[in-house]
Amino acid sequence: MSSLGDPPNYSTPRTLGLALVSILAALAHFVLGALDYGESRYLGLGTMLLAGLLLVFGVLTLIRYAEARDAMGDPYARAPMYATPHERLTVLVGVGLNVAGVLAALAWAAHGDWPTWHAVAALVNVWAAVLAWRGRPLPERV
C-alpha cells in the first residue's frame, strides 16, 4: 500500500506497460483467433471474445494511468489517490485474463495452424500477467 508522498500505484511505468502489453496481447489473440476460425469455430470465437476482454482491460488500465498522471499535477485534488478499493480487483482481473490467454494460446499451439505465433502470444500474456502481479498493492511496512 502506498504511503503519503509516494506516487499513486496507477501512475507508475509498470501500469503503462501492463496496459500496452495487454492491448498487444488482445490484438494478437484477435488476429490469431480469426485466422484459426475455420479450424474450430467455437474456440476461435472464444479466443476473439477473450481478446475483446483483454482489449477492454488494457484500455481501461491506460485510462487509469492517464488519470493518475493528470491527478498528480492537480493543485486542488478532489479525491485521495491512495489505497483505492479496486486496486486488488485490477490485479486479479489482469492476472486472470492473461492466464486465460496463455491457456487459450497453448491450446491453439497444440491444435492450430499457427503454433509458433500462438506460442509468442502466450509469452506476451505471461509478460502481462507478471506485470499485473508486480503491480499489486503491498501491505505497509512499519
N, C-alpha and C positions, 0 to 999 in steps of 0.2 A: 504494500500500500504506500502511496506517495505521501510524503510529509510536506508541510507548508514550505514553499520555496522551491520544491522540485518541479520540473516541467510535468504537465499532465501526461498520463500514460498514452493518450491518443495523439500527442504531438511529437512523438519520437520517430526517428527514421525507420525503426522496426515496423511501426504501424503503416507507414507509407509503403515499405517493402511488402508487407503482408497484403495490402490492397492490390498492388500492382501484380504480384505473383499470383494471387487468386484470380485476377482478371485474365492473366495469361493462361492459367490452367483452364479457366472456363472456355476461352476461345479454342484451346487445343482439344478439349473434350467435345465441344460442339462440332468442330470440323471432323474429328475422327468418328464421332457418332454418326454424322451424316454420311461419311464415306463407307462405313460398315453397315449402314441401314439395310442394305439389300441382303446381307447375310443373316441378320436376326432383327426383325422389325421391332420387337418389344425391348430388346436390350439396347438397340440404337436409340429408340425414343427415351428410354430410361437414362441413357448417358446424356442425351441432349437436355433432358429435364434437370439432371444433376448439374450440367453446365450452366443452365439458367440460374439455378440457386447459387452456384459459385459466383456467377456474374453479379447477382444482386448483393451477395455478401461483400464482394470486392468493391463495388461502387459505394455501398453504404459505409464501408470502412474508410474509403477515400474521402467521403464527405465528412466523416467524423474527424479525420486527420485535418482537413482544411478548416473545419470549425474550431478545432482545438488550437491550431496555429493562429487563427484570427483572434480568438478569445485571449490569447496570451498578450496581445498588444492593446486590449481594450482597457482604457483607464477607469472605466466605471463598470466593473464586472457585475453581471446580473445574477449569476449562479456560481457556486463553487465548482471547480473543475477536478476535485479530488474525491476519490472513493465513490465513484458513481456505481449504482447498483447493477448496471448492465455490463460492467467490465468482465465479470466471471462468465456471464452468458455469451459474450462475444468470443471468449476463448473456447468455450465448449462447442459453439456452432462452427467456429473456424476449424478447430481440430476435427470435429465430426464430419463436416462436409469434405474436408481434404482426405481424411481416411477413407470415406466412401468413394472418393475419386480414385484413390490408389487401388482399392478393391475392384472397381469397375475397369480401370485400365489394365490391371493384371488379368482379369477375366477375358478382356478383349485381346491382350497379348497372347494368351494361350489359344484362343479360338478365332481371332480376327484375321483380316487380310493385311493389316499393317502392324505387326508385332513390335517392331523396333520403335515406331512412333508412339505406340501405346506405352511402351516402357519409359520413353522420355517424358510423356505426360504424367506417368506415375511418379517419376523423380521430381517433377515440378510440384506435384501435390505433396510429396514428402517435404520438400523445401518450405512450402506454405504452412504445412502442419507444424513444422519446427518453429517457424516464425510466430505462429499463433500461440504455441505453448510457451515460448520465451517471453511473450508479451503479457502473460498472466500477471495479475496483481499479487504481489508478495506481501506476507504479513510484516508489520512494522517490527524493526529490531529495537530493542530497548537498550 
